[in-house]
C-alpha cells in the first residue's frame, strides 16, 4: 500500500525516501546503500526534522514492518561497508563522473537555468568577454550580450539574466531578458551580484577606498528600480562569492584579506535585513570557493589543496557542508579550481543543473620562461625545458650568469636555478612546504624568498645553494615579495596581515621590523641604489592598479605614480612583479596594449613629474602567451619573461551524491 495515509507520522522527507525505494523501475530507485544512507540521514538532519518518537513510531496496518525494514537496509549497507573497508566508511557507489562541457578555452562563470535546460556563462572566445548561452540537450551556443560583460546569473523564473558590464574603470549591474528587450542598467559601481530567491531583489558587493583603508559593502537593491539600495553589511576586508540562501533569510560570502595569500579566510552568513552576521567557518588555511546553497542549511564548496591554490598543482576537494553541525562530506576531488592568476579574485563557481549534476569551470595554466634582448617586442626563446608546469617569478643573479625562479616541476612548489650558459637547471629548495618569489642578496652569496614552512607565508633566507635556511619575519599571517637594498642592510617586503597592512623593512637578522607605508600595498622592489622602493596599490573598486614609490629611509611616499588599467579583457595578471632598470632611470611593469596583449613597459622615474609620455614597450606582447612576471639582467641588455598559456572550460560533474534538485536561487 502507499506509505502516505491520513495521520501519517513519518516526516515528509522520509516519505519521499520510501517512495523512491518502491519505484517500479529499477533505474528510479537508489543505486547504492551509500545513496540510501545519505538520503535517510538527509531526511532527518539536513531538513531540520527529528526522527519519530516512540509514540510516533507505533506501527499501523500493513505499514508495520516498512519503517524498520528500511532502516535495516540502510544499516546493513553501512555495516557491510564498514566491515569491508576496515571500519573507515560505507561502501562507495558509482563515483562522480567529471567531463568537459565547452571547448573554446575561454568559458567560465556558469549559471544554470531553473529548468536545467541551459547554462549562461562568460566567454571571451571572440576577443570580447560577453554572456553566452548553451543548450544542454542539443549543445548549441550563442552570445546574449554585446560586452564587455561578465558574471551572468539567471533570475529565479529563468526569464532574465543579471550581469556586470565594464564602464570606464568600474563595473555596473545590468539585466537583460532572454527573449527581446535591451540591456538595462540597474546599479553603478559593483563587483559581484546575486539574485534573491523571490526574484524581486538582488544583492551586490561594492569595494570602497578610504585613504589607506579598503572596505567592502553588501547592498540589496530592487531588481526593477536598481539604485544603491540598502546597506546590509560592511567590513574592512575583501569579500567575494556573494550568494543568497534558497529561503531568502541569509547571504553567504567568503571573507579574506584585501591582498595576498593570507590563510585567514572565513565563510560568513549575513542577514540581508538587519545586517547581523556570523562566521560559520573561520581561519581557513586554504582558499575557498563561493558557497552554493542546496537548502537553508546545506552548501557545496571547494577547498584548495594548498595555501597557494593551484601553484603547486594539488588536487582540490569539493565538499557538502552542513552549516548547523559543521560536518563536511567529500563529494569529489579535481584540479584547476584555484589558479590564483587574475586581475581580480579568480575563483571556481558551481551551480546545480539537475539531480546529481553540477556545472563549474576549471582554469588550466601553463607557464614558461623566455629570454630575449630588451627592446625586442616579442620574446620567443623558451628556457628551462617548458613542459606542463609553472615556471615563474624569475630574477637574475648579480653576476648575470643564472636565473632563480619558482616552479612546480618537482610536483611541489620549490626554487630552481637556471644556468644560462649551459641551460641546465638545479633544484635549490626541496622542503615539503611551498617556496616562491625568490631574490638574491647584492653579493650573490645568499637568497631570500617567501615560504609557508611555518603554516603561513613568511620571509626566509638561505645560502645560495639553499642550505642554512632560516626564517626572517614573524608576521603571523602573510609576508611576501622580499627585495634587498644595495648595501644588504634591509629586506623590504609587504604584509597582508590585517593588523599590519603595508610595505615593511627588516634587518637580515630579523630585527627592527618597521612599517614604511600602511595600506593594501604589495609587490615592493628596491631601486638599484637602495634609496627607493616601488610598490603596487591594488584598487579593488576600480579596474586599475597604481605603481607608487617611497623613500626606504623615511617611508615618505614620493609624488610619482604609474596608472595601470586592468580592463575585463585583460588576459592575465596586470600587476606582476615591478622591476627597476639597472641604472634606476625607469620602472618596468606589466601592462596591456591596444590589441589586448600583455607585455613589459618601462616608464621614466622622475619624482614630481608626469612621465607617462615616456612609456615604452620593452618585451612581451605576444599573441601566443600572456606576460606575467619578469627579471632584468644586471647589464640591462636582457630580460626573462614568465609567459602564461591559460584556458577556461566549463565542466559537468555527474552522479554527485546529495545533489538532489536545483538550488533556487543564487
C-alpha positions as CSV (number, residue, x, y, z in Angstrom):
1,X,0.0,0.0,0.0
2,X,1.2,3.6,-0.5
3,X,3.1,4.8,2.6
4,X,1.2,8.1,2.9
5,X,-2.0,7.6,5.0
6,X,-4.2,10.0,6.9
7,X,-2.4,11.0,10.1
8,X,0.9,9.6,8.9
9,X,3.6,10.2,11.5
10,X,6.6,9.9,9.2
11,X,8.4,13.1,8.1
12,X,7.6,14.2,4.5
13,X,11.3,13.8,3.6
14,X,11.3,10.2,4.8
15,X,8.1,9.5,2.8
16,X,10.0,10.7,-0.3
17,X,12.8,8.2,0.5
18,X,10.3,5.4,0.9
19,X,8.5,6.2,-2.4
20,X,11.8,6.1,-4.2
21,X,12.6,2.7,-2.7
22,X,9.2,1.5,-4.0
23,X,9.6,2.8,-7.6
24,X,8.6,0.1,-10.2
25,X,11.6,0.9,-12.5
26,X,15.0,-0.1,-11.0
27,X,16.7,2.9,-12.5
28,X,14.4,5.1,-10.5
29,X,15.4,3.5,-7.1
30,X,18.6,4.2,-5.1
31,X,21.6,2.8,-6.9
32,X,23.7,2.0,-3.7
33,X,23.4,1.6,0.0
34,X,25.5,4.7,0.3
35,X,23.0,6.8,-1.5
36,X,20.1,5.4,0.6
37,X,22.1,6.0,3.8
38,X,22.7,9.6,2.8
39,X,19.0,10.1,1.9
40,X,17.9,8.8,5.3
41,X,20.4,11.0,7.1
42,X,19.4,14.0,5.0
43,X,15.7,13.4,5.7
44,X,16.2,13.5,9.4
45,X,19.0,16.0,9.9
46,X,19.5,18.3,6.9
47,X,15.8,19.2,6.7
48,X,15.7,20.1,10.4
49,X,13.2,17.4,11.4
50,X,13.9,14.8,14.1
51,X,13.3,11.0,13.9
52,X,9.9,9.9,15.1
53,X,9.4,9.5,18.8
54,X,8.5,6.1,20.4
55,X,4.8,7.1,20.3
56,X,5.0,8.2,16.7
57,X,6.7,5.0,15.7
58,X,3.7,2.9,16.7
59,X,3.0,0.8,13.6
60,X,-0.3,0.8,11.8
61,X,-1.9,-1.7,9.4
62,X,0.3,-3.1,6.7
63,X,3.0,-0.5,7.3
64,X,4.1,-2.3,10.4
65,X,7.4,-3.6,9.1
66,X,8.1,-0.9,6.5
67,X,10.0,1.7,8.6
68,X,12.3,-0.8,10.5
69,X,12.9,-2.7,7.2
70,X,14.1,0.5,5.5
71,X,16.4,1.3,8.4
72,X,17.6,-2.3,8.4
73,X,18.5,-2.0,4.7
74,X,20.5,1.2,5.4
75,X,22.2,-0.3,8.5
76,X,23.1,-3.5,6.5
77,X,24.7,-1.4,3.8
78,X,26.5,0.8,6.2
79,X,27.7,-2.2,8.2
80,X,28.9,-4.0,5.1
81,X,30.9,-1.0,4.0
82,X,32.4,-0.6,7.5
83,X,33.5,-4.2,7.6
84,X,34.9,-4.4,4.0
85,X,36.8,-1.1,4.4
86,X,38.2,-1.8,7.8
87,X,35.7,0.4,9.6
88,X,36.5,3.6,7.6
89,X,33.4,4.5,5.6
90,X,30.4,3.0,3.8
91,X,30.7,1.1,0.5
92,X,31.0,3.6,-2.3
93,X,28.6,3.6,-5.1
94,X,29.3,4.7,-8.7
95,X,31.8,7.6,-8.3
96,X,31.1,11.0,-9.8
97,X,32.0,11.5,-13.4
98,X,33.5,14.8,-14.4
99,X,33.5,15.7,-18.1
100,X,34.1,18.7,-20.3
101,X,31.1,20.8,-21.4
102,X,32.8,23.5,-23.6
103,X,36.0,23.6,-25.6
104,X,36.6,27.2,-26.7
105,X,39.3,27.7,-23.9
106,X,37.7,30.9,-22.6
107,X,34.5,29.8,-20.9
108,X,33.8,30.4,-17.2
109,X,31.3,31.6,-14.5
110,X,28.4,29.3,-15.3
111,X,24.8,29.8,-14.2
112,X,22.2,27.1,-14.8
113,X,18.7,28.0,-15.8
114,X,16.0,27.0,-13.2
115,X,14.7,24.2,-15.5
116,X,18.2,22.9,-16.1
117,X,18.0,23.1,-19.9
118,X,20.6,25.8,-20.5
119,X,23.7,27.4,-18.9
120,X,24.7,31.1,-19.1
121,X,28.4,31.7,-18.9
122,X,31.1,34.3,-19.6
123,X,33.2,33.7,-22.7
124,X,35.9,35.8,-24.5
125,X,36.2,33.4,-27.4
126,X,35.8,36.2,-29.9
127,X,38.1,38.6,-28.1
128,X,35.4,40.4,-26.0
129,X,34.1,39.0,-22.8
130,X,30.3,38.7,-23.0
131,X,27.4,36.5,-21.8
132,X,26.8,33.3,-23.8
133,X,24.0,30.7,-23.6
134,X,24.4,27.0,-24.1
135,X,21.6,24.5,-24.6
136,X,22.5,21.3,-22.7
137,X,20.3,19.0,-24.8
138,X,21.5,19.9,-28.3
139,X,24.8,21.7,-27.4
140,X,24.0,24.9,-29.3
141,X,25.8,28.1,-28.1
142,X,25.2,31.7,-28.9
143,X,26.0,35.1,-27.4
144,X,23.4,37.0,-25.5
145,X,25.1,40.4,-24.7
146,X,27.4,42.7,-26.6
147,X,30.0,43.1,-23.9
148,X,32.4,43.6,-22.3
149,X,30.3,41.7,-19.7
150,X,31.0,39.0,-17.0
151,X,29.3,37.1,-14.2
152,X,25.8,36.1,-15.6
153,X,23.1,35.0,-13.2
154,X,19.7,33.5,-14.2
155,X,16.7,35.0,-12.4
156,X,14.6,32.5,-10.4
157,X,11.9,32.3,-13.1
158,X,14.5,31.8,-15.8
159,X,13.4,34.8,-17.9
160,X,16.2,37.3,-17.2
161,X,19.9,37.4,-16.8
162,X,21.7,39.7,-14.4
163,X,25.3,40.5,-15.3
164,X,28.2,43.0,-14.8
165,X,29.3,45.4,-17.6
166,X,32.6,47.3,-17.8
167,X,32.0,51.1,-17.9
168,X,35.3,53.0,-17.8
169,X,37.3,51.9,-14.8
170,X,34.3,50.4,-13.0
171,X,31.6,47.7,-13.3
172,X,27.9,48.3,-13.5
173,X,24.9,45.9,-12.9
174,X,22.7,45.2,-15.9
175,X,19.7,43.0,-16.6
176,X,18.5,41.6,-19.9
177,X,15.6,39.4,-20.9
178,X,16.4,36.1,-22.7
179,X,13.9,36.9,-25.4
180,X,13.6,40.5,-26.7
181,X,14.5,43.7,-25.0
182,X,17.7,45.7,-24.5
183,X,20.1,45.6,-21.5
184,X,19.1,47.9,-18.7
185,X,21.4,49.4,-16.1
186,X,20.4,49.0,-12.5
187,X,23.4,49.9,-10.4
188,X,26.7,51.6,-10.9
189,X,30.0,50.5,-9.2
190,X,29.6,46.9,-8.2
191,X,32.0,44.0,-8.1
192,X,29.6,41.0,-7.6
193,X,25.9,40.2,-7.8
194,X,23.3,37.6,-6.9
195,X,19.5,37.2,-7.1
196,X,17.2,37.0,-4.2
197,X,15.1,33.8,-4.4
198,X,11.9,35.9,-4.8
199,X,13.3,37.5,-8.0
200,X,12.3,41.0,-6.8
201,X,15.7,41.9,-5.3
202,X,19.3,41.3,-5.8
203,X,22.4,41.8,-3.7
204,X,25.7,43.2,-4.8
205,X,29.2,44.0,-3.5
206,X,30.8,47.4,-3.6
207,X,34.5,48.0,-2.9
208,X,35.5,51.4,-1.4
209,X,38.7,53.1,-0.7
210,X,39.1,55.4,2.3
211,X,42.7,56.6,2.4
212,X,44.8,53.5,3.2
213,X,41.7,51.5,4.2
214,X,39.8,49.1,1.9
215,X,36.2,48.5,2.7
216,X,33.6,46.1,1.2
217,X,29.9,46.8,1.4
218,X,27.0,44.3,0.9
219,X,23.9,46.1,-0.5
220,X,20.4,45.0,-1.5
221,X,18.6,46.7,-4.4
222,X,15.2,46.4,-6.2
223,X,15.5,44.3,-9.4
224,X,13.3,46.7,-11.3
225,X,14.4,50.1,-10.0
226,X,18.0,49.4,-9.2
227,X,19.8,52.3,-7.4
228,X,22.2,52.0,-4.5
229,X,19.7,50.0,-2.4
230,X,20.1,49.5,1.3
231,X,23.3,48.7,3.2
232,X,23.2,45.2,4.7
233,X,26.8,44.8,5.9
234,X,30.2,46.5,5.7
235,X,33.6,45.1,6.6
236,X,37.2,46.4,6.4
237,X,38.3,43.3,4.4
238,X,37.6,41.8,1.0
239,X,34.5,39.8,0.2
240,X,33.8,37.5,-2.7
241,X,31.4,34.8,-3.7
242,X,28.2,36.5,-2.7
243,X,25.3,34.1,-2.7
244,X,21.7,34.1,-1.4
245,X,20.1,31.2,0.5
246,X,17.0,29.5,-1.0
247,X,14.8,30.7,1.8
248,X,15.9,34.3,1.4
249,X,17.0,34.7,5.0
250,X,20.8,34.7,4.6
251,X,23.5,35.8,2.3
252,X,26.8,34.0,2.2
253,X,30.3,35.3,1.2
254,X,33.9,34.4,1.7
255,X,35.9,37.0,3.7
256,X,39.6,37.3,3.1
257,X,42.5,39.7,3.0
258,X,42.3,42.6,0.6
259,X,45.6,41.4,-0.9
260,X,47.9,38.5,-0.6
261,X,47.7,34.8,0.3
262,X,46.7,35.1,3.9
263,X,45.4,31.9,5.5
264,X,42.6,33.5,7.4
265,X,39.6,33.1,5.2
266,X,36.1,32.8,6.6
267,X,32.7,31.8,5.4
268,X,30.3,34.4,6.7
269,X,26.5,34.4,6.8
270,X,24.7,37.7,6.7
271,X,21.1,38.8,7.5
272,X,20.1,40.9,4.5
273,X,17.6,42.8,6.5
274,X,19.3,43.5,9.8
275,X,23.0,43.3,8.9
276,X,23.7,40.7,11.6
277,X,26.3,38.2,10.6
278,X,28.1,35.1,11.8
279,X,31.3,33.4,10.9
280,X,30.3,29.8,10.1
281,X,33.8,28.8,9.1
282,X,36.9,30.7,10.3
283,X,40.6,30.9,9.9
284,X,40.8,28.6,6.9
285,X,44.3,27.7,5.8
286,X,43.5,27.4,2.1
287,X,41.4,29.3,-0.4
288,X,37.6,28.6,-0.6
289,X,35.1,28.8,-3.4
290,X,31.8,30.6,-3.0
291,X,29.1,28.6,-1.2
292,X,26.4,27.0,-3.5
293,X,23.3,26.7,-1.4
294,X,21.4,23.3,-1.7
295,X,18.9,24.1,1.1
296,X,18.8,26.6,4.0
297,X,21.3,24.5,6.0
298,X,23.5,22.9,3.4
299,X,26.0,24.2,0.9
300,X,28.6,22.9,-1.6
301,X,32.0,24.4,-1.5
302,X,35.5,23.7,-2.9
303,X,38.7,23.8,-0.8
304,X,42.1,24.4,-2.5
305,X,44.7,21.7,-2.0
306,X,47.2,24.3,-0.6
307,X,47.6,27.8,0.7
308,X,48.7,29.0,-2.8
309,X,45.9,27.4,-4.7
310,X,47.0,25.5,-7.8
311,X,50.5,26.9,-7.8
312,X,51.9,23.5,-6.6
313,X,49.4,21.6,-8.7
314,X,47.5,19.9,-5.9
315,X,44.0,18.4,-6.0
316,X,41.2,20.4,-4.7
317,X,38.3,19.0,-2.7
318,X,34.6,19.6,-3.4
319,X,32.5,19.2,-0.2
320,X,29.0,19.3,1.0
321,X,28.8,21.3,4.3
322,X,26.1,21.2,7.0
323,X,26.0,24.8,8.2
324,X,24.5,23.8,11.6
325,X,26.8,21.0,12.6
326,X,29.9,22.0,10.6
327,X,30.1,18.4,9.2
328,X,31.6,18.2,5.7
329,X,31.4,15.3,3.3
330,X,33.7,15.0,0.3
331,X,31.9,14.8,-3.0
332,X,34.8,14.5,-5.4
333,X,38.4,15.7,-6.0
334,X,39.6,17.6,-9.1
335,X,42.2,20.0,-10.4
336,X,42.4,23.6,-11.6
337,X,39.9,25.2,-9.4
338,X,42.1,27.9,-7.8
339,X,44.5,29.2,-10.4
340,X,45.4,32.4,-8.4
341,X,46.0,34.0,-11.7
342,X,43.8,37.0,-12.4
343,X,43.4,40.7,-12.1
344,X,40.5,40.1,-9.7
345,X,39.8,37.2,-7.4
346,X,39.6,34.2,-9.7
347,X,37.5,31.5,-8.0
348,X,35.7,28.5,-9.3
349,X,31.9,28.8,-9.5
350,X,29.4,26.0,-9.1
351,X,25.7,25.7,-9.9
352,X,23.2,22.8,-9.9
353,X,21.9,21.6,-13.3
354,X,19.7,18.8,-12.0
355,X,19.7,15.9,-9.6
356,X,23.3,14.7,-9.1
357,X,24.7,17.1,-11.6
358,X,26.9,20.2,-11.0
359,X,28.3,22.7,-13.6
360,X,31.5,24.5,-12.8
361,X,34.6,25.9,-14.5
362,X,38.2,24.9,-14.5
363,X,41.3,27.1,-15.3
364,X,44.3,25.3,-16.8
365,X,47.6,27.3,-16.5
366,X,51.0,26.5,-18.0
367,X,53.8,29.0,-17.6
368,X,57.3,29.0,-19.1
369,X,60.4,31.3,-19.1
370,X,61.5,33.1,-22.2
371,X,64.8,35.0,-22.7
372,X,65.3,37.9,-25.2
373,X,67.3,41.2,-25.6
374,X,65.5,44.2,-24.1
375,X,63.7,46.1,-26.8
376,X,62.5,43.0,-28.8
377,X,58.8,43.3,-28.5
378,X,58.1,39.6,-28.7
379,X,60.1,37.2,-26.5
380,X,60.1,33.8,-28.0
381,X,63.3,31.9,-26.9
382,X,61.9,29.4,-24.4
383,X,64.1,28.4,-21.4
384,X,64.2,25.6,-18.9
385,X,62.6,22.9,-20.9
386,X,58.9,24.0,-20.9
387,X,56.6,21.2,-20.1
388,X,53.2,21.4,-18.3
389,X,54.5,23.1,-15.1
390,X,54.6,26.7,-13.9
391,X,57.9,28.4,-14.1
392,X,57.6,32.0,-12.9
393,X,59.0,34.9,-10.8
394,X,62.4,34.9,-12.5
395,X,65.3,37.0,-11.1
396,X,68.9,37.3,-12.4
397,X,71.8,36.6,-10.2
398,X,74.1,39.7,-9.5
399,X,76.7,38.3,-12.0
400,X,74.0,37.8,-14.7
401,X,75.0,34.1,-15.2
402,X,72.0,32.4,-13.8
403,X,68.3,32.9,-13.1
404,X,66.5,31.9,-10.0
405,X,62.8,31.1,-10.3
406,X,59.9,29.3,-8.7
407,X,58.4,26.1,-10.2
408,X,56.1,23.2,-9.5
409,X,58.1,20.9,-11.9
410,X,59.0,18.6,-9.0
411,X,55.4,18.1,-8.0
412,X,55.8,20.7,-5.3
413,X,56.4,24.4,-5.4
414,X,60.2,25.0,-5.0
415,X,63.0,27.3,-6.0
416,X,65.1,26.4,-9.0
417,X,68.2,27.9,-10.6
418,X,68.9,28.0,-14.4
419,X,72.5,28.3,-15.7
420,X,72.2,30.5,-18.8
421,X,75.4,29.2,-20.4
422,X,74.6,25.5,-20.2
423,X,70.9,25.6,-20.0
424,X,71.0,23.2,-17.0
425,X,68.6,23.6,-14.1
426,X,69.2,22.8,-10.4
427,X,66.6,22.4,-7.6
428,X,67.6,24.8,-4.7
429,X,64.9,24.1,-2.2
430,X,63.1,20.8,-1.5
431,X,61.1,21.3,1.6
432,X,57.6,19.8,1.6
433,X,56.2,23.3,2.1
434,X,55.8,25.8,-0.7
435,X,58.7,28.2,-1.6
436,X,58.3,31.0,-4.1
437,X,59.1,34.6,-5.1
438,X,62.9,34.5,-4.8
439,X,65.6,37.2,-4.8
440,X,69.4,37.5,-4.4
441,X,71.4,39.4,-1.9
442,X,73.7,42.0,-3.6
443,X,76.8,39.9,-3.2
444,X,75.1,36.8,-4.7
445,X,76.0,34.6,-1.7
446,X,72.5,34.3,-0.3
447,X,68.9,34.1,-1.4
448,X,65.6,35.3,0.1
449,X,62.1,34.1,-0.7
450,X,58.6,33.6,0.8
451,X,57.7,30.2,2.3
452,X,54.8,28.7,4.2
453,X,57.1,26.3,6.2
454,X,55.6,27.6,9.4
455,X,52.0,27.4,8.3
456,X,51.8,30.8,6.8
457,X,53.9,32.8,4.3
458,X,57.0,34.4,5.9
459,X,60.3,35.7,4.6
460,X,63.1,33.2,4.6
461,X,66.8,33.4,3.9
462,X,69.5,30.8,3.0
463,X,72.9,30.3,1.4
464,X,72.8,30.5,-2.4
465,X,72.6,26.7,-2.6
466,X,69.6,26.6,-0.4
467,X,71.4,25.4,2.7
468,X,71.3,27.0,6.2
469,X,67.6,28.1,5.7
470,X,66.3,30.5,8.4
471,X,63.1,32.4,9.0
472,X,63.4,36.2,9.0
473,X,60.0,37.6,9.6
474,X,57.4,36.8,12.3
475,X,54.4,38.4,10.6
476,X,52.0,35.6,11.7
477,X,49.7,35.9,8.6
478,X,51.3,36.7,5.3
479,X,54.7,38.2,4.4
480,X,55.8,38.2,0.8
481,X,57.9,39.6,-2.0
482,X,61.3,40.2,-0.4
483,X,63.8,42.5,-2.0
484,X,67.1,43.8,-0.6
485,X,68.8,47.2,-0.5
486,X,72.1,47.6,-2.4
487,X,74.1,47.6,0.9
488,X,72.4,44.5,2.1
489,X,71.2,46.1,5.3
490,X,67.5,46.0,4.8
491,X,65.0,43.4,3.4
492,X,61.9,45.2,2.1
493,X,58.7,43.2,1.9
494,X,54.9,43.6,2.3
495,X,52.4,42.2,4.8
496,X,48.8,41.2,4.3
497,X,48.2,40.8,8.0
498,X,45.1,42.9,8.7
499,X,46.8,44.5,11.7
500,X,50.0,45.2,9.7
501,X,48.9,46.0,6.1
502,X,51.6,47.7,4.1
503,X,55.2,47.8,3.0
504,X,57.8,46.9,5.6
505,X,61.6,46.7,6.1
506,X,63.5,44.4,8.4
507,X,67.2,43.6,9.0
508,X,68.5,40.3,7.7
509,X,68.8,39.1,11.3
510,X,65.1,39.6,11.8
511,X,65.4,42.8,13.9
512,X,64.0,46.3,13.6
513,X,60.9,45.4,11.6
514,X,59.5,48.8,10.5
515,X,56.3,49.6,8.5
516,X,57.1,52.1,5.7
517,X,53.7,52.6,4.1
518,X,50.4,51.4,5.7
519,X,47.8,50.2,3.3
520,X,46.8,47.5,0.9
521,X,50.1,47.6,-0.9
522,X,52.1,44.8,-2.4
523,X,55.0,43.8,-4.7
524,X,57.8,46.1,-3.4
525,X,61.0,46.4,-5.4
526,X,64.1,48.3,-4.1
527,X,65.8,50.6,-6.6
528,X,69.4,49.8,-7.7
529,X,70.9,52.4,-5.4
530,X,68.8,51.3,-2.4
531,X,67.1,54.7,-1.8
532,X,63.6,53.9,-3.1
533,X,61.1,51.1,-3.3
534,X,58.4,50.9,-5.8
535,X,55.2,49.1,-4.9
536,X,51.7,48.4,-6.2
537,X,48.4,49.7,-4.8
538,X,45.5,47.4,-5.6
539,X,42.5,49.5,-6.4
540,X,39.7,47.0,-5.5
541,X,37.0,49.4,-6.5
542,X,38.5,50.2,-9.9
543,X,39.6,48.3,-13.0
544,X,43.2,49.5,-12.4
545,X,46.3,49.3,-10.3
546,X,48.7,52.1,-9.4
547,X,52.5,51.9,-9.1
548,X,53.9,54.2,-6.4
549,X,57.4,54.9,-4.9
550,X,58.5,55.5,-1.3
551,X,61.8,56.5,0.4
552,X,63.2,53.5,2.1
553,X,64.9,55.5,5.0
554,X,61.9,57.8,5.9
555,X,58.9,55.9,4.4
556,X,57.9,59.1,2.6
557,X,55.7,58.5,-0.4
558,X,57.0,60.4,-3.4
559,X,54.9,62.4,-5.8
560,X,55.1,59.9,-8.6
561,X,52.6,57.3,-9.9
562,X,52.1,55.0,-12.8
563,X,48.4,54.1,-13.6
564,X,48.0,50.6,-15.0
565,X,44.5,49.9,-16.4
566,X,43.1,46.4,-15.8
567,X,40.0,46.1,-18.1
568,X,37.8,43.0,-18.3
569,X,39.5,41.7,-21.4
570,X,42.9,41.8,-19.7
571,X,44.1,38.2,-20.3
572,X,46.2,37.7,-17.1
573,X,47.7,39.4,-14.0
574,X,48.2,43.1,-14.6
575,X,50.3,43.8,-11.5
576,X,53.1,41.2,-11.9
577,X,56.5,41.9,-10.3
578,X,57.5,45.5,-10.8
579,X,61.3,45.9,-11.6
580,X,63.7,48.8,-11.9
581,X,66.0,49.2,-14.9
582,X,69.6,48.6,-13.6
583,X,70.6,52.3,-13.8
584,X,67.5,53.3,-11.8
585,X,66.2,55.7,-14.5
586,X,62.9,53.9,-15.2
587,X,60.5,51.4,-13.7
588,X,59.3,48.3,-15.6
589,X,55.9,46.8,-15.1
590,X,53.3,44.5,-16.8
591,X,50.6,46.3,-18.9
592,X,48.2,45.7,-21.8
593,X,48.4,47.3,-25.2
594,X,45.7,48.5,-27.6
595,X,45.5,45.0,-29.2
596,X,44.7,43.4,-25.8
597,X,48.2,41.8,-25.5
598,X,50.2,41.9,-22.3
599,X,53.9,42.7,-22.1
600,X,56.5,44.7,-20.2
601,X,56.5,48.5,-20.3
602,X,59.2,50.9,-19.0
603,X,58.4,54.4,-17.8
604,X,60.9,57.0,-16.7
605,X,61.2,57.7,-12.9
606,X,61.3,61.4,-12.1
607,X,59.6,62.4,-8.8
608,X,57.1,65.2,-9.1
609,X,56.7,64.8,-12.9
610,X,54.2,63.1,-15.1
611,X,56.4,60.8,-17.2
612,X,53.6,58.8,-18.9
613,X,54.8,60.2,-22.2
614,X,58.0,58.1,-21.8
615,X,56.1,54.9,-21.5
616,X,57.5,52.3,-24.0
617,X,57.4,48.6,-24.7
618,X,60.5,46.6,-23.9
619,X,59.3,42.9,-24.1
620,X,56.4,40.5,-24.4
621,X,53.2,41.4,-26.3
622,X,53.0,38.0,-27.9
623,X,49.8,36.5,-29.3
624,X,50.9,33.1,-28.0
625,X,51.2,33.8,-24.3
626,X,50.4,36.3,-21.5
627,X,53.3,38.1,-19.9
628,X,53.2,37.9,-16.1
629,X,56.4,38.2,-14.0
630,X,59.9,39.0,-15.3
631,X,63.5,39.7,-14.5
632,X,66.0,42.1,-16.0
633,X,69.7,41.3,-16.3
634,X,72.3,43.4,-14.3
635,X,73.7,45.0,-17.5
636,X,70.2,45.9,-18.7
637,X,70.5,44.1,-22.0
638,X,68.4,41.0,-21.5
639,X,65.0,40.1,-20.0
640,X,63.4,36.9,-18.9
641,X,59.6,36.8,-19.1
642,X,57.3,34.2,-17.5
643,X,54.7,33.7,-20.1
644,X,51.3,32.1,-19.3
645,X,49.1,30.0,-21.5
646,X,45.7,29.9,-19.8
647,X,42.4,28.3,-20.8
648,X,39.0,28.2,-19.1
649,X,36.4,25.4,-19.7
650,X,33.0,24.5,-18.3
651,X,32.7,21.1,-16.7
652,X,29.9,18.8,-15.7
653,X,30.1,16.6,-12.6
654,X,27.5,13.9,-12.8
655,X,26.4,11.2,-10.3
656,X,27.3,13.5,-7.4
657,X,25.7,12.2,-4.2
658,X,23.5,14.6,-2.2
659,X,22.7,16.9,-5.2
660,X,19.0,16.2,-5.3
661,X,17.5,19.2,-7.1
662,X,18.5,22.6,-8.5
663,X,19.2,25.2,-5.8
664,X,16.8,28.1,-6.2
665,X,18.4,30.6,-6.5
666,X,21.8,32.1,-6.1
